[in-house]
Amino acid sequence: MNVRDVISGIMELNGKERVKETCDVLLEGNWEEPVKGIAVTFMATVEVIRKAVDAGCNLIITHEPIYFTGQDKLSCVQNNPVYHKKKALI
């Protein structure tokens, strides 16, 4: 099962409803990547990401943005060293 299959399954359980304007996106990774494990969290902190990796999870579903802005727009963080370290960890 790949990322696309997992998300499609979640959407099926949700009644296929999808908000057109949303910040819910695949921000990092690849839709075709095989899923080995799934971590679900309120906030994908560095600690949560490390624990997910240690648990064998390669898909993290998070409520809050991965980076630093509500819409995870990255133009304002391109020169931020913390952003680059977190991106490398992901």
Secondary structure, DSSP 8 states (H G I E B T S, - for coil): -BHHHHHHHHHHHTTT---SS-S----SS-TTSB-S-EEEES---HHHHHHHHHTT--EEEESS-SSSSTT---GGGTT-HHHHHHHHH-
